[in-house]
Amino acid sequence: MHEAVTEPGVRSDFAVRTVDNVRRQDAARDDGFLPRWYAVRTRARHEKKVRDQLVDRAIETFLPVAERWSQWKDRKKKVEFPLFPGYCFARFPLIERLRVLNVFGVAHLVGMNGRAEPIGDAEIDGIQRLVSTTLRYDPHPFLAEGMEVEVIRGPLAGVRGKLLRKDRVTRLVLAVTLIRQAAVVEIHPADVAPV
């Protein structure tokens, strides 16, 4: 690095800017090597196939599913379906994105301006905790408005989400902001506190 000195012990503006640029580049390099959660956009109805192929490639994946009854002419059956249709989540260092993008059924990594954006661990953790419970949950449209709350007791204690009331029932919306998808679960109003 070049450091221009104008007076003894005082660095020039150019040198300060150069040091800042080097620090930013180092941080960006480190960020590419750290495993982070990313939303993988899949082709229609390829979520489970993409998940299975990513697991075969030793990439940590998460595909939240919900169960519902499906009825045909002759029978009724409980079927698993993706909670967020068209999306699967994968945790990997960004420099390994080609291992993910080359999977059959992957459309692209979700992000802005052509760059994949990581999803916060807290958002993924909240959805993972929800699907591991016996609570009833369903897909829900993403809400930009609403009161943000934190669950203070029960199996979802510590999870943050948006509070929604419908009729006399209180619901908690857990959102994955980047993909603008959410899940909703019924919750007692005494089990949440404003953030």
C-alpha positions as CSV (number, residue, x, y, z in Angstrom):
1,M,0.0,0.0,0.0
2,H,1.2,3.5,-0.8
3,E,1.0,6.0,2.0
4,A,1.6,9.6,1.1
5,V,2.8,11.8,4.0
6,T,2.3,15.5,3.8
7,E,3.6,16.4,7.3
8,P,5.5,14.2,9.6
9,G,3.0,11.7,11.1
10,V,-0.1,12.9,9.1
11,R,-1.4,10.8,6.3
12,S,-2.9,12.4,3.2
13,D,-6.6,12.0,2.2
14,F,-5.5,9.7,-0.6
15,A,-3.8,7.3,1.8
16,V,-6.9,7.2,4.1
17,R,-9.1,6.4,1.2
18,T,-6.7,3.7,0.0
19,V,-6.7,2.1,3.5
20,D,-10.5,2.2,3.6
21,N,-10.7,0.6,0.2
22,V,-8.4,-2.2,1.2
23,R,-10.4,-2.9,4.4
24,R,-13.6,-3.0,2.3
25,Q,-12.1,-5.4,-0.2
26,D,-10.8,-7.7,2.6
27,A,-14.3,-7.7,4.2
28,A,-15.8,-8.6,0.9
29,R,-13.3,-11.4,0.4
30,D,-14.0,-12.8,3.9
31,D,-17.8,-12.6,3.2
32,G,-17.5,-14.7,0.1
33,F,-15.8,-17.5,2.1
34,L,-18.2,-17.6,5.0
35,P,-21.3,-19.9,4.7
36,R,-24.5,-17.9,4.7
37,W,-28.1,-18.7,3.9
38,Y,-29.3,-17.8,0.4
39,A,-32.7,-18.2,-1.2
40,V,-32.6,-20.4,-4.3
41,R,-35.3,-19.7,-6.8
42,T,-36.4,-23.0,-8.4
43,R,-38.4,-23.9,-11.5
44,A,-42.0,-24.6,-10.9
45,R,-42.5,-27.7,-8.7
46,H,-38.8,-28.5,-8.5
47,E,-38.2,-27.6,-4.8
48,K,-37.8,-31.1,-3.5
49,K,-35.7,-32.2,-6.5
50,V,-33.4,-29.2,-6.0
51,R,-33.2,-29.9,-2.2
52,D,-32.2,-33.5,-2.8
53,Q,-29.6,-32.6,-5.4
54,L,-28.0,-30.0,-3.1
55,V,-27.9,-32.5,-0.2
56,D,-26.1,-35.0,-2.6
57,R,-23.5,-32.2,-3.2
58,A,-23.0,-31.9,0.6
59,I,-24.7,-28.4,0.7
60,E,-26.8,-27.6,3.8
61,T,-30.3,-27.0,2.7
62,F,-33.7,-26.1,4.2
63,L,-37.0,-26.7,2.5
64,P,-39.8,-25.8,4.9
65,V,-42.9,-27.8,4.1
66,A,-46.5,-27.8,5.3
67,E,-49.0,-30.6,5.3
68,R,-52.6,-30.4,4.0
69,W,-55.3,-32.8,2.9
70,S,-55.6,-33.4,-0.8
71,Q,-58.6,-35.0,-2.3
72,W,-58.9,-37.0,-5.4
73,K,-62.0,-38.7,-6.8
74,D,-61.4,-42.0,-4.9
75,R,-59.4,-41.0,-1.9
76,K,-58.1,-38.3,0.5
77,K,-54.4,-38.1,1.4
78,K,-52.2,-35.8,3.5
79,V,-49.6,-34.3,1.2
80,E,-46.5,-32.2,2.0
81,F,-46.1,-29.0,0.0
82,P,-43.4,-26.3,0.1
83,L,-44.3,-23.5,2.5
84,F,-42.8,-21.0,0.0
85,P,-43.5,-22.4,-3.5
86,G,-40.6,-21.8,-5.9
87,Y,-37.9,-21.4,-3.2
88,C,-35.4,-23.6,-1.4
89,F,-32.8,-22.3,1.1
90,A,-29.1,-23.3,1.0
91,R,-26.2,-22.4,3.3
92,F,-22.9,-22.1,1.5
93,P,-20.0,-19.7,0.9
94,L,-20.8,-17.4,-2.0
95,I,-17.7,-18.4,-3.8
96,E,-19.3,-21.9,-4.2
97,R,-22.4,-20.5,-5.9
98,L,-21.7,-22.4,-9.2
99,R,-22.2,-25.7,-7.3
100,V,-25.7,-24.5,-6.5
101,L,-26.5,-22.8,-9.8
102,N,-25.5,-25.9,-11.8
103,V,-28.2,-28.0,-10.1
104,F,-31.0,-29.1,-12.4
105,G,-34.1,-27.1,-11.5
106,V,-32.4,-24.0,-10.1
107,A,-33.4,-20.8,-11.8
108,H,-31.2,-18.3,-9.9
109,L,-30.1,-17.1,-6.5
110,V,-32.3,-14.3,-5.1
111,G,-30.7,-10.9,-4.7
112,M,-30.5,-7.4,-6.0
113,N,-28.6,-6.0,-9.1
114,G,-27.5,-9.5,-10.1
115,R,-25.8,-10.2,-6.8
116,A,-27.1,-12.9,-4.4
117,E,-28.2,-11.4,-1.0
118,P,-27.8,-13.5,2.1
119,I,-30.7,-14.1,4.4
120,G,-30.3,-13.3,8.1
121,D,-29.8,-16.4,10.3
122,A,-32.6,-15.2,12.6
123,E,-35.2,-15.3,9.8
124,I,-34.2,-18.9,8.8
125,D,-34.0,-20.0,12.5
126,G,-37.5,-18.7,13.1
127,I,-39.0,-20.7,10.2
128,Q,-36.9,-23.8,11.2
129,R,-38.3,-23.6,14.7
130,L,-41.8,-23.1,13.5
131,V,-41.7,-26.2,11.2
132,S,-40.2,-28.3,14.0
133,T,-43.2,-27.7,16.3
134,T,-46.6,-29.3,16.3
135,L,-48.3,-25.9,15.8
136,R,-50.6,-25.5,12.8
137,Y,-49.1,-23.1,10.3
138,D,-49.9,-22.1,6.7
139,P,-48.3,-19.9,4.0
140,H,-49.3,-16.3,4.3
141,P,-48.8,-13.2,2.1
142,F,-45.9,-11.1,3.1
143,L,-46.9,-8.1,5.2
144,A,-44.9,-4.9,5.0
145,E,-46.9,-3.3,7.8
146,G,-47.9,-4.5,11.2
147,M,-46.5,-4.5,14.7
148,E,-43.3,-6.4,15.2
149,V,-43.4,-8.6,18.2
150,E,-41.3,-11.3,19.9
151,V,-42.7,-14.5,21.3
152,I,-42.0,-14.6,25.1
153,R,-43.2,-18.1,26.0
154,G,-44.0,-21.5,24.3
155,P,-42.1,-23.4,21.6
156,L,-41.4,-20.3,19.6
157,A,-40.0,-18.2,22.5
158,G,-37.5,-15.6,21.2
159,V,-38.8,-15.7,17.6
160,R,-39.7,-12.3,16.1
161,G,-42.5,-11.7,13.7
162,K,-45.4,-9.4,12.8
163,L,-48.6,-9.5,14.7
164,L,-51.8,-9.8,12.8
165,R,-55.4,-10.0,14.0
166,K,-58.2,-11.6,12.1
167,D,-61.6,-11.7,13.7
168,R,-60.9,-12.8,17.3
169,V,-57.8,-14.8,16.5
170,T,-54.3,-13.5,16.9
171,R,-51.7,-14.6,14.5
172,L,-47.9,-14.3,14.2
173,V,-46.5,-13.8,10.7
174,L,-42.9,-15.1,10.3
175,A,-41.4,-13.5,7.2
176,V,-38.4,-14.1,4.9
177,T,-38.0,-10.5,3.7
178,L,-35.7,-11.1,0.7
179,I,-38.1,-13.4,-1.1
180,R,-41.2,-11.6,0.2
181,Q,-42.8,-14.8,1.5
182,A,-44.2,-15.5,5.0
183,A,-45.8,-18.2,7.2
184,V,-48.6,-17.6,9.7
185,V,-49.3,-19.4,13.0
186,E,-52.1,-18.8,15.5
187,I,-50.8,-17.5,18.8
188,H,-52.2,-16.3,22.1
189,P,-51.8,-12.5,22.5
190,A,-50.3,-13.0,26.0
191,D,-47.5,-15.0,24.5
192,V,-46.0,-12.0,22.6
193,A,-44.5,-8.7,23.6
194,P,-43.7,-5.6,21.4
195,V,-40.1,-5.3,20.3
